[in-house]
Amino acid sequence: MFVKICGITRLTDALHAVEQGATAVGFVLWPASPRAVTVERAAEIIAELPSNVMTVGVFVNEPKAGVDTKLVNKNGEQLTVEFLAEDPSTERFVLFYKPSLERLGIGVSVRTVDSSQYENRLRQWDFDIVISSWGESLSPGNEQRGFWGSQAADQPGSRNVVGIKNPAVDALIDRVIFAKDRDELVAATRALDRVLLWNYYVVPQWTYGKVRTARWDRFGRPQTLPKYGNSAFPTVWWWDKDKAAKLPQRS
């Protein structure tokens, strides 16, 4: 749950809000407000807050030129992030993040390197953000240790590119591996999925539940198709002579 407390004017109030569970504290920087503070005073309070507390400035009709939109730390250094790519064609997967992150005050760059450099940097966790995918089956098992397990986090070249070391994740992986029946396997897998998402290790992509394909309407197929795998096209489909005869003929 995200909780933000606005109108902070004193350090004691800010610290109390954090103690009571506030995720973020806000400062009113509009001079006409009865709870207005100066930028300098807000900076002094922020400097005393825990580093995991988000801070927000509230403006009213302030010209864009008058607002410093950089997200900085206590030393005034801007938060920056680099997307590492291995091929120019993959840059389009991350470039659409750029304007959104910049609106939050985050500096963004994209670095494209050749395959060998990419693999070496991946093996040494020498990156900020990369695009990755983990193929799953309908019966998850031992491979989950390589994807998310603490032991794999220290193994260069493992599939745990996130570097996850989380006892709760390890325990749920064991529940998946040693499930005694299908219901237990499904429940454990869903619990693992929830914990991974809750920790914000990744930004999910490719979440569309279907695959779009284009083909001539000249194939027959079984009435019941596999749930995944592009409906097993063309593995269990066949040429339908009657359907093909209805299509326009090429000249």
Rosetta silent file (secondary structure, phi, psi, omega in degrees, C-alpha in Angstrom):
SEQUENCE: MFVKICGITRLTDALHAVEQGATAVGFVLWPASPRAVTVERAAEIIAELPSNVMTVGVFVNEPKAGVDTKLVNKNGEQLTVEFLAEDPSTERFVLFYKPSLERLGIGVSVRTVDSSQYENRLRQWDFDIVISSWGESLSPGNEQRGFWGSQAADQPGSRNVVGIKNPAVDALIDRVIFAKDRDELVAATRALDRVLLWNYYVVPQWTYGKVRTARWDRFGRPQTLPKYGNSAFPTVWWWDKDKAAKLPQRS
SCORE:     score description
SCORE:     0.000 S_00000001
   1 L     0.000  136.566 -179.784    0.000    0.000    0.000 S_00000001
   2 L  -101.450  124.510 -179.818    1.275    3.479   -0.925 S_00000001
   3 L  -125.681  124.875  178.242    0.694    6.255    1.657 S_00000001
   4 E  -120.600  131.131  176.634    1.672    9.888    1.071 S_00000001
   5 E  -111.072  119.201 -177.295    1.412   12.630    3.699 S_00000001
   6 L  -104.706  166.597  177.259    1.459   16.163    2.275 S_00000001
   7 L    82.173   22.786  179.958    1.847   19.590    3.870 S_00000001
   8 L   -69.689  132.793  177.562    4.938   18.721    5.911 S_00000001
   9 L  -126.061  -16.311 -176.837    6.564   21.780    7.491 S_00000001
  10 L  -129.596  149.358  178.626    8.635   20.311   10.350 S_00000001
  11 H   -62.770  -39.761 -179.312   11.145   17.488   10.588 S_00000001
  12 H   -60.744  -38.083  178.654    9.354   16.015   13.613 S_00000001
  13 H   -66.883  -41.371  179.955    6.146   15.746   11.582 S_00000001
  14 H   -63.344  -45.709 -179.666    7.970   14.075    8.708 S_00000001
  15 H   -65.667  -37.414  177.884    9.657   11.544   10.963 S_00000001
  16 H   -65.392  -41.093  178.470    6.378   10.784   12.735 S_00000001
  17 H   -60.977  -40.637  179.470    4.644   10.219    9.395 S_00000001
  18 H   -66.567  -42.038  179.172    7.382    7.773    8.391 S_00000001
  19 H   -61.024  -31.377 -178.972    7.139    5.954   11.724 S_00000001
  20 L   -87.345    4.248  173.255    3.398    5.515   11.148 S_00000001
  21 L   107.478    9.226  179.143    3.975    3.901    7.747 S_00000001
  22 L   -65.417  133.812  177.032    4.067    6.773    5.241 S_00000001
  23 L   -84.812  -31.080 -177.728    5.727    5.776    1.984 S_00000001
  24 E  -143.699  152.557  173.616    6.176    9.363    0.827 S_00000001
  25 E  -125.396  145.175 -176.582    6.007   12.862    2.290 S_00000001
  26 E  -119.107  149.101 -179.892    5.066   15.990    0.385 S_00000001
  27 E  -122.014  128.582  178.657    6.067   19.626    0.687 S_00000001
  28 E   -83.918  116.904 -177.119    3.862   22.496   -0.497 S_00000001
  29 L  -106.042   11.841  175.856    6.082   24.917   -2.410 S_00000001
  30 L   -86.091  115.901 -172.317    3.311   27.323   -3.394 S_00000001
  31 L   -57.887  -27.977 -176.387    4.013   30.517   -1.410 S_00000001
  32 L   -78.000   -9.253 -178.827    0.335   31.394   -0.907 S_00000001
  33 L   -77.136  141.374  176.877   -0.389   28.163    0.988 S_00000001
  34 L   -66.024  -15.345  179.249   -0.594   28.343    4.794 S_00000001
  35 L  -111.198   25.176 -178.932    1.587   25.200    4.875 S_00000001
  36 E   -71.720  145.487  171.667    4.158   26.453    2.394 S_00000001
  37 L  -130.283  158.319  175.698    7.856   25.825    2.928 S_00000001
  38 L   -78.844  161.071  177.072   10.841   27.065    0.980 S_00000001
  39 H   -59.766  -38.300 -178.827   12.831   24.758   -1.237 S_00000001
  40 H   -65.001  -42.517  179.716   15.769   25.176    1.142 S_00000001
  41 H   -67.251  -40.701  177.127   13.705   24.170    4.181 S_00000001
  42 H   -60.447  -40.201  179.947   12.271   21.149    2.345 S_00000001
  43 H   -64.514  -37.381  178.790   15.812   20.094    1.416 S_00000001
  44 H   -63.821  -42.655  179.800   16.902   20.305    5.071 S_00000001
  45 H   -66.735  -44.305 -178.543   14.037   18.045    6.171 S_00000001
  46 H   -59.962  -36.250 -178.469   14.620   15.586    3.329 S_00000001
  47 H   -62.959  -21.268 -178.595   18.292   15.290    4.300 S_00000001
  48 L   -98.002   -1.860 -177.054   17.246   13.834    7.674 S_00000001
  49 L   -88.634  155.062  174.043   14.779   11.270    6.310 S_00000001
  50 L   -58.566  148.379 -174.043   15.527    7.582    5.637 S_00000001
  51 L   -66.660  -20.847 -178.151   16.737    7.014    2.075 S_00000001
  52 L   -85.964    0.285 -179.473   13.788    4.750    1.205 S_00000001
  53 L   -89.320  126.353  176.990   11.202    7.506    1.787 S_00000001
  54 E   -78.359  146.862  177.946    9.924    9.203   -1.360 S_00000001
  55 E  -125.034  144.632 -174.098    9.563   12.990   -1.328 S_00000001
  56 E  -133.116  138.722  173.759    7.195   15.098   -3.411 S_00000001
  57 E  -106.261  132.660 -178.786    6.995   18.821   -4.146 S_00000001
  58 E  -106.572  122.549  178.999    3.570   20.376   -4.714 S_00000001
  59 L  -118.133  160.882  175.085    3.356   23.399   -7.026 S_00000001
  60 L  -129.514  113.452  176.907    0.435   25.504   -8.260 S_00000001
  61 L    53.257   33.925  178.827    0.581   26.874  -11.805 S_00000001
  62 L   -79.846  128.860  176.557    4.361   27.026  -11.663 S_00000001
  63 L   -57.301  144.008 -177.838    5.980   27.576  -15.087 S_00000001
  64 H   -56.955  -34.707 -178.900    7.905   24.528  -16.218 S_00000001
  65 H   -65.972  -20.164 -177.986   11.069   26.614  -16.431 S_00000001
  66 H   -91.393    0.570 -177.914   10.767   27.333  -12.723 S_00000001
  67 L  -115.656  122.967  175.184   10.710   23.702  -11.650 S_00000001
  68 L   -81.384  109.167 -173.335   13.864   21.599  -11.472 S_00000001
  69 L   -90.535    9.818  179.050   12.584   18.228  -12.643 S_00000001
  70 L   -79.739  135.494  174.639   15.751   16.288  -11.854 S_00000001
  71 L   -89.333  113.411 -172.768   15.462   13.538   -9.266 S_00000001
  72 E  -124.072  162.831  175.635   18.552   13.976   -7.113 S_00000001
  73 L   -92.171 -170.301 -176.839   20.066   12.569   -3.924 S_00000001
  74 L   -63.896  -21.803 -179.990   21.219   14.505   -0.894 S_00000001
  75 L   -93.823    6.419  179.435   24.394   15.530   -2.732 S_00000001
  76 L    80.523   10.813 -179.596   22.464   16.940   -5.688 S_00000001
  77 L   -87.274  130.547 -176.770   23.451   14.063   -7.990 S_00000001
  78 E   -72.610  142.227  172.696   20.757   13.065  -10.466 S_00000001
  79 L   -73.122  124.609  179.650   19.409    9.536  -10.515 S_00000001
  80 E  -126.035  155.962  178.985   20.376    7.995  -13.838 S_00000001
  81 E  -142.904  141.024  179.296   19.729    4.606  -15.391 S_00000001
  82 E  -117.298  126.801  172.753   21.282    2.841  -18.365 S_00000001
  83 E   -89.901  125.811  179.410   19.483    0.256  -20.473 S_00000001
  84 E   -99.171  125.874 -179.208   21.925   -2.292  -21.859 S_00000001
  85 E  -124.891  153.348 -179.275   21.029   -3.770  -25.256 S_00000001
  86 L  -107.340   -3.132 -177.796   22.786   -6.339  -27.436 S_00000001
  87 L  -156.557  138.561 -179.488   21.246   -5.374  -30.755 S_00000001
  88 H   -56.484  -28.849 -178.970   19.922   -2.107  -32.220 S_00000001
  89 H   -67.955  -21.463 -179.920   16.606   -3.809  -32.963 S_00000001
  90 H   -85.935   -7.768 -179.877   15.991   -4.316  -29.235 S_00000001
  91 H   -61.746  -30.691 -178.743   16.344   -0.612  -28.481 S_00000001
  92 H   -65.641  -20.398  178.435   12.685   -0.116  -29.363 S_00000001
  93 H   -71.187  -22.197 -174.963   11.744   -2.273  -26.363 S_00000001
  94 H  -116.163  -21.276 -175.073   13.186    0.297  -23.963 S_00000001
  95 H   -62.895  -28.302 -179.684   13.083    3.646  -25.739 S_00000001
  96 L   -70.421  -16.016  174.178    9.399    4.145  -24.933 S_00000001
  97 H   -73.197  -27.540 -169.476   10.376    4.196  -21.230 S_00000001
  98 H   -54.546  -55.000 -178.466   12.668    7.170  -21.798 S_00000001
  99 H   -63.453  -33.403  179.686   10.118   10.032  -21.845 S_00000001
 100 H   -67.074  -44.160  179.999    8.204    8.561  -18.896 S_00000001
 101 H   -68.641  -36.521  179.596   11.322    8.241  -16.749 S_00000001
 102 H   -66.902  -32.312  175.655   12.545   11.684  -17.753 S_00000001
 103 H   -65.206  -24.812  176.583    9.245   13.184  -16.620 S_00000001
 104 L   -85.589   -1.172  179.287   10.051   11.693  -13.208 S_00000001
 105 L    90.573   11.647 -177.862   13.412   13.442  -13.260 S_00000001
 106 L   -96.025  129.633  175.469   15.473   10.328  -14.037 S_00000001
 107 E   -76.399  135.067 -174.023   18.289   10.547  -16.558 S_00000001
 108 E  -127.126  135.932  172.442   18.070    7.761  -19.154 S_00000001
 109 E  -137.825  155.234  177.209   20.603    6.353  -21.605 S_00000001
 110 E  -123.570  124.487  179.795   20.647    3.315  -23.873 S_00000001
 111 E  -116.439  123.376  177.988   23.911    1.522  -24.577 S_00000001
 112 E  -107.344  125.211 -178.978   24.122   -1.061  -27.358 S_00000001
 113 L  -124.478  167.597  178.879   27.123   -3.404  -27.310 S_00000001
 114 L   -74.520  170.894 -171.577   28.120   -6.470  -29.326 S_00000001
 115 H   -60.649  -40.869 -177.889   27.085   -9.950  -28.243 S_00000001
 116 H   -67.498  -42.426  177.058   30.335  -10.871  -26.479 S_00000001
 117 H   -63.695  -40.437 -179.050   30.396   -7.644  -24.439 S_00000001
 118 H   -61.200  -46.772 -178.936   26.745   -8.080  -23.604 S_00000001
 119 H   -64.811  -40.903  179.512   27.246  -11.621  -22.323 S_00000001
 120 H   -64.152  -41.549  179.396   30.309  -10.668  -20.293 S_00000001
 121 H   -69.317  -35.421  177.888   28.509   -7.768  -18.658 S_00000001
 122 H   -64.395  -43.536 -178.448   25.483   -9.960  -18.006 S_00000001
 123 H   -64.404  -28.188 -178.859   27.633  -12.627  -16.325 S_00000001
 124 L  -100.891    8.460 -177.717   29.188  -10.012  -14.030 S_00000001
 125 L    53.557   38.606 -178.629   25.898   -8.189  -13.353 S_00000001
 126 L   -95.247   68.126 -179.149   27.519   -5.081  -14.856 S_00000001
 127 L  -162.279  163.745  172.424   24.322   -3.308  -15.897 S_00000001
 128 L   -93.644  -56.986 -178.066   21.410   -1.259  -14.601 S_00000001
 129 E  -140.869  137.196  173.460   18.539   -2.706  -16.645 S_00000001
 130 E  -132.245  162.660  172.616   18.371   -5.355  -19.377 S_00000001
 131 L   -91.262  127.763  179.943   15.579   -7.033  -21.303 S_00000001
 132 L  -146.202  160.659  177.337   15.255  -10.684  -20.344 S_00000001
 133 L  -142.690  151.648 -179.052   12.717  -13.473  -20.454 S_00000001
 134 L  -127.009  104.252 -179.750   12.271  -16.747  -18.604 S_00000001
 135 L   -65.867  132.509 -177.850   10.449  -19.446  -20.528 S_00000001
 136 L  -121.380  153.977  175.014    8.005  -21.370  -18.374 S_00000001
 137 L  -109.267  178.658  176.742    6.103  -24.612  -18.767 S_00000001
 138 L   -80.344   -2.929  177.655    2.772  -25.696  -17.298 S_00000001
 139 L  -133.869   75.770 -179.281    4.716  -27.774  -14.758 S_00000001
 140 L   -59.616  153.891 -177.996    7.418  -25.554  -13.196 S_00000001
 141 L  -159.021 -131.486 -172.806   10.191  -27.297  -11.284 S_00000001
 142 L   -57.603  -28.256 -177.011   13.948  -27.296  -10.640 S_00000001
 143 H   -62.177  -20.025  179.863   14.612  -24.551  -13.192 S_00000001
 144 H   -63.997  -29.656  176.517   13.068  -22.032  -10.787 S_00000001
 145 H   -63.844  -38.632  178.036   16.192  -22.288   -8.610 S_00000001
 146 H   -72.099  -28.210 -179.140   18.267  -21.120  -11.547 S_00000001
 147 H   -77.789  -45.163 -168.446   15.830  -18.301  -12.328 S_00000001
 148 H  -131.046   -3.407 -172.044   15.280  -16.833   -8.852 S_00000001
 149 L   -75.437  150.408 -178.273   17.220  -18.830   -6.233 S_00000001
 150 L   -61.815  -38.635 -178.208   19.790  -17.304   -3.884 S_00000001
 151 H   -62.530  -39.656 -179.182   22.474  -19.836   -4.809 S_00000001
 152 H   -70.041  -19.519 -178.051   22.238  -18.917   -8.495 S_00000001
 153 H   -65.339  -20.682 -179.832   22.631  -15.224   -7.630 S_00000001
 154 H  -106.001   10.991 -178.871   26.367  -15.789   -7.069 S_00000001
 155 L  -106.174  105.543  178.698   26.925  -17.955  -10.149 S_00000001
 156 L   -55.787  132.796 -179.323   28.200  -15.950  -13.141 S_00000001
 157 L    89.887   -0.719  179.250   26.200  -16.853  -16.220 S_00000001
 158 L   -73.838  169.263  178.721   23.159  -18.114  -14.307 S_00000001
 159 L   -81.905   -4.441  176.128   19.627  -17.183  -15.322 S_00000001
 160 L   -82.091   66.663 -176.861   19.208  -15.241  -12.071 S_00000001
 161 L   -69.772  -19.117  178.227   20.230  -12.043  -13.845 S_00000001
 162 L   -74.160  -25.420 -176.906   18.324  -10.020  -11.249 S_00000001
 163 L    76.991   35.931 -175.731   20.614  -11.295   -8.493 S_00000001
 164 L   -71.503  129.005  171.225   17.701  -12.227   -6.211 S_00000001
 165 L  -131.786   94.599 -173.544   18.627  -13.391   -2.710 S_00000001
 166 L  -141.328  113.850 -178.900   15.380  -13.776   -0.825 S_00000001
 167 H   -57.817  -34.513  178.766   14.665  -16.536    1.736 S_00000001
 168 H   -65.275  -40.686  177.546   10.930  -16.281    1.058 S_00000001
 169 H   -64.698  -43.809  179.048   11.513  -16.863   -2.653 S_00000001
 170 H   -59.197  -42.667 -179.092   13.804  -19.825   -1.895 S_00000001
 171 H   -64.654  -39.969 -179.722   11.157  -21.385    0.367 S_00000001
 172 H   -70.999  -33.118  175.562    8.446  -21.011   -2.286 S_00000001
 173 H   -61.491  -42.654  177.244   10.699  -22.505   -4.946 S_00000001
 174 H   -62.275  -36.934  178.385   11.065  -25.599   -2.736 S_00000001
 175 H   -64.943  -35.923  177.115    7.284  -25.740   -2.385 S_00000001
 176 H   -66.363  -48.279 -174.834    7.004  -25.720   -6.177 S_00000001
 177 H   -65.258  -40.331 -173.659    9.636  -28.433   -6.643 S_00000001
 178 L  -102.699   21.764  176.191    8.325  -30.752   -3.924 S_00000001
 179 L   -59.304  138.990 -175.307    4.598  -30.253   -4.544 S_00000001
 180 L   -89.856  -17.393  178.364    2.750  -33.523   -3.948 S_00000001
 181 L  -154.572  176.660 -175.539   -0.061  -32.953   -6.433 S_00000001
 182 H   -63.208  -42.396 -178.911   -1.269  -30.624   -9.152 S_00000001
 183 H   -61.777  -41.692  179.664   -3.317  -28.382   -6.865 S_00000001
 184 H   -67.317  -37.965  178.423   -0.363  -27.832   -4.551 S_00000001
 185 H   -62.539  -46.015 -179.688    1.908  -27.113   -7.534 S_00000001
 186 H   -63.035  -45.305 -178.982   -0.482  -24.492   -8.914 S_00000001
 187 H   -63.066  -43.625 -179.299   -0.933  -22.832   -5.512 S_00000001
 188 H   -66.567  -39.362  179.872    2.827  -22.726   -4.826 S_00000001
 189 H   -65.687  -42.166  178.394    3.591  -21.367   -8.298 S_00000001
 190 H   -66.467  -36.594  176.852    1.031  -18.601   -7.947 S_00000001
 191 H   -64.731  -42.264  177.073    2.398  -17.704   -4.521 S_00000001
 192 H   -61.237  -43.273  179.253    5.917  -17.519   -5.981 S_00000001
 193 H   -60.275  -43.350 -179.204    4.636  -15.310   -8.792 S_00000001
 194 H   -63.489  -42.051 -178.804    2.977  -12.929   -6.321 S_00000001
 195 H   -66.971  -40.920  178.602    6.146  -12.579   -4.225 S_00000001
 196 H   -63.440  -42.241  179.088    8.303  -11.932   -7.291 S_00000001
 197 H   -68.981  -39.632 -177.505    5.901   -9.253   -8.534 S_00000001
 198 H   -62.068  -31.272 -179.306    5.507   -7.699   -5.083 S_00000001
 199 L   -83.457   -2.745  176.963    9.267   -7.126   -4.838 S_00000001
 200 L    54.696   43.001  176.494    9.333   -5.245   -8.170 S_00000001
 201 L   -70.464  -30.168 -176.305   12.320   -7.174   -9.457 S_00000001
 202 L  -134.928  161.259  167.860   11.114   -6.700  -13.023 S_00000001
 203 L  -104.833  107.552 -174.640    8.839   -4.520  -15.106 S_00000001
 204 L   -61.242  138.385  173.911    6.617   -7.079  -16.895 S_00000001
 205 L  -127.515  172.247  175.868    6.429   -6.851  -20.673 S_00000001
 206 L    51.829   47.356 -177.269    4.700   -8.877  -23.364 S_00000001
 207 L   -92.529    2.270  177.807    1.714   -9.475  -21.121 S_00000001
 208 L   -65.338  130.725 -171.211   -0.814   -9.691  -23.968 S_00000001
 209 L   -80.878    4.292 -178.756   -2.520  -13.052  -23.594 S_00000001
 210 L  -131.970  164.485  174.944   -2.749  -13.873  -27.298 S_00000001
 211 L  -119.630  123.062 -179.315   -0.462  -14.222  -30.312 S_00000001
 212 L   -85.212  130.658  175.135   -1.572  -12.578  -33.546 S_00000001
 213 L  -133.899  157.741  176.867   -0.945  -14.520  -36.753 S_00000001
 214 L  -126.645  131.152 -179.831   -2.020  -14.058  -40.376 S_00000001
 215 L  -157.123  160.088  175.291   -2.658  -16.977  -42.740 S_00000001
 216 L   -65.341  144.141  177.244   -4.830  -18.064  -45.652 S_00000001
 217 L   -84.442   66.691  179.954   -8.176  -19.537  -44.644 S_00000001
 218 L  -135.639   26.444 -179.484   -7.413  -22.845  -46.278 S_00000001
 219 E  -124.441  143.427  171.339   -6.538  -24.988  -43.278 S_00000001
 220 E   -98.494  161.483 -178.950   -8.616  -27.292  -41.099 S_00000001
 221 L  -152.206  159.315  176.422   -7.980  -27.804  -37.397 S_00000001
 222 L   -64.993  154.548  179.133   -9.249  -29.879  -34.461 S_00000001
 223 L   -64.961  -37.148  177.830  -12.189  -28.480  -32.539 S_00000001
 224 L  -106.544  122.533 -176.991  -10.131  -28.452  -29.320 S_00000001
 225 L  -112.081  158.525  175.499   -6.714  -26.825  -29.602 S_00000001
 226 L   -58.251  148.883 -177.733   -3.776  -26.593  -27.176 S_00000001
 227 L   -69.841  -32.379 -176.991   -4.025  -23.672  -24.765 S_00000001
 228 L  -125.350  177.669  174.752   -0.533  -22.383  -25.616 S_00000001
 229 L    80.145   42.110  178.667    1.976  -22.566  -28.426 S_00000001
 230 H    54.348   34.701 -179.523    0.213  -20.602  -31.192 S_00000001
 231 H    54.777   31.048  176.220   -2.581  -23.203  -31.107 S_00000001
 232 H    57.248   31.777  175.645   -0.058  -25.740  -32.440 S_00000001
 233 L   -84.197  130.587    2.536   -0.061  -24.216  -35.926 S_00000001
 234 L   -99.767   15.612 -169.584    0.868  -25.896  -38.217 S_00000001
 235 L   -55.379  -49.362 -176.367    1.609  -29.085  -36.233 S_00000001
 236 L  -108.518   11.634  175.742   -1.962  -30.355  -35.824 S_00000001
 237 L   -92.775  163.662  179.338   -3.561  -28.323  -38.658 S_00000001
 238 E  -143.137  160.688  176.544   -4.122  -29.700  -42.135 S_00000001
 239 E   -70.336  127.300 -179.877   -4.722  -28.559  -45.705 S_00000001
 240 L  -110.239  107.787 -174.743   -8.478  -28.247  -46.349 S_00000001
 241 H   -62.578  -38.287 -178.945   -9.231  -28.657  -50.052 S_00000001
 242 H   -67.763  -42.015  177.340  -12.781  -27.295  -49.782 S_00000001
 243 H   -65.029  -40.640 -179.018  -11.697  -24.140  -47.969 S_00000001
 244 H   -63.387  -34.220 -178.554   -8.859  -23.594  -50.421 S_00000001
 245 H   -68.236  -23.209 -178.991  -11.264  -23.852  -53.369 S_00000001
 246 H   -82.179  -12.767 -178.613  -13.293  -20.918  -52.024 S_00000001
 247 L   -79.993  149.946  176.385  -10.340  -18.557  -52.026 S_00000001
 248 L   -59.217  139.767  179.510   -9.661  -16.291  -55.012 S_00000001
 249 L   -87.617  141.189  176.966   -7.262  -17.870  -57.456 S_00000001
 250 L   -73.489  141.983  178.662   -4.072  -16.115  -58.375 S_00000001
 251 L   -83.236    0.000    0.000   -3.772  -15.138  -62.012 S_00000001
